[in-house]
């Protein structure tokens, strides 16, 4: 980012987009949050479309950092769950991208962010679900789970208890399938 002021605008827009999606991303609202006037916004970004591009770039940069953290996780519980709680805003941003994926830039950013992070915890995913010998099934299940996860998460429920419950449901589902073979 060019400077600290640009970073302040981007971080405020990121938070608003995470919580409200594209419809909440209004220059006046962001200006109030950063305590600056709209002319400061236009000086830095020219228009909302350029600002949105910057938000998407920022999200990919965040995903790269999260991928590093994910690669350091040794287990889903507690390591990955704690990471998910720490990156709550990023997950909610990704959810908004998924919701608005008819916008091709959002779809592209969503896929890229997911690829960066999911690849780093895939081995843990295999082991947790007991699918070490079935990586193709595990990858397909991760894709389905990711879609379902983003449909369900909210600012209120994205916490350790909910994540543990969700994880336990996934593990039970896979075990039930193996039992019925």
N, C-alpha and C positions, 0 to 999 in steps of 0.2 A: 504494500500500500504506500501511496505517496507520502502520507504524513499521518500524524496522530489524529488530526481532525477527521480525515477520511475514515480512519479506523473506527472512530467513535460513531460516525454515521452508519457504517457497515454493520457494526455490532448491534446497534439499535434496530436497524432494519432486519437483521437476522433474527433477533428476538421476536419482533412483531410478526414476521413471516412465519416463524416457528409456531406461534400461538394462534394466529388468525388466518394464515394463508395469504394468497395474493390480494384478496379483497381488502385486507387490513393494511396493506402497504400503501399508505397515502403520505405524501410529502409533508403535509401539515402535521400529521400525527407523529412522524419521525422527528420533525423539527421540534415539536413540544418535548419529546422524550430526550433529545440531546441538548435542549435549551438554547437552540440557535434559530435564526430566521431562515425562511425558505431560500433567500438569495444565496446563503452559504451552501445549501444543497446544490443549487443550479451552477454555482461557481465550480464545485467539485465534480459534478456528474452530468451536467447539461440537461438530462431528462431521466425519467423513471426507468426507461428501457436500459440505459447504460448502467444505472444503479442495480437493476435486476441481474444484469450480466456479472457485475462485481460481486453480488451476493452468491451467485452460482459458483464463481471462481473461489470465493472465500469458503464455501461449503466443501469444495473439492480439496482445498488446502487443509481444512479441518479433518476431512476423511483420511487424508494421508497421515496426519498426526495420530488419529484414532487407530489407524491400521498398525502403527508402530506399537501403540499401547496394547492392542489386541494380540499382537505377536508375542508379547511378554506374558500373556495370560497362560496359566498352567492348567486351569480347570474352568468349567462353566460356573460352578458354585464353589467358592465365592468370587473368583477373579473376574470372570466375564460379566457377572451380574453387577458387581461393583462398578465396572467400567460403564455398563449401560446406564446406571444411575448417574454417574459422573457426566455422561454425555447426553443427558435427557434432552436438552435443547436441540442438539444435533439430530437426534432421533425424530423429534417433533418436526424439525425442518424437513427431514427426509420424508416424513409422512405427508407433509404439504406438497412436496414434489410429486409423490405418488398419486395423491388426490388430483393434482392438476396436470397429470402426465399427458393430457391431450396437447399441451404445449410441448413441442418437440425438444426444446432446450431443457425443460424440466425433466422430461423422460430420459434424456441423455445424461443429465447430471445425476438423477436418481440411480440409474444403472451403474454409472462410473463409481459413485460413492459406495454402493453396495459391493461391487466387485473388489474394490480396494480393501474394504474391511472384512468381508466374509471370507475371502481367501486366507486371511491371517488367522482365523479361528476355526477353519474347516476341520483340521485334525482333532481338535477338542470336540467338535460337533460329532464327528464319527465315533469317537470313544464314548462320549456321553450317551449316545443312542444305541451303542453296541452294534454299529454298522461298519466296523473297520473293513470287513470283507465285501462290503456292498457300497463302494463310494458313489456309484452312479445313482443308486436309490437315495443315498444320503444327500447328494447334491440336489436332486429333484425335490426331495422333502424340504430341504432348506429354502428352495425357491418358493414353494407353497407356504411354508411357515412364515417366511418374510412377508409375503403378501398379507397373510392373515394377521400377523403381528402389527403391521402398520394400520390395518383397519381397526384394530382394537385399542391401541395405545391412546391415552389422553394425558394431559398435563397432570391430572389428578391421580390416575391409576398407575403411572409409570414409577413404581417404587419396588423395593426389595420383595415385599410380600406378594404383590401381583406377579412379578417376574418369576418368583419361585413357583407359584401356583401354575403359571403358564408353562414353565419348563417341566414340571412334574406331569402335566397333562400330555405333553409331547412324548415324554419317556414312556408313560403308560400306554399311549396310543401305539408306539412302535413295539413295545413288549406284547401287547394284545395281538398285534398282527403276527408276530413271530410264534406266539402260542397257538394260534389258529391254523398254522401250516400243517 
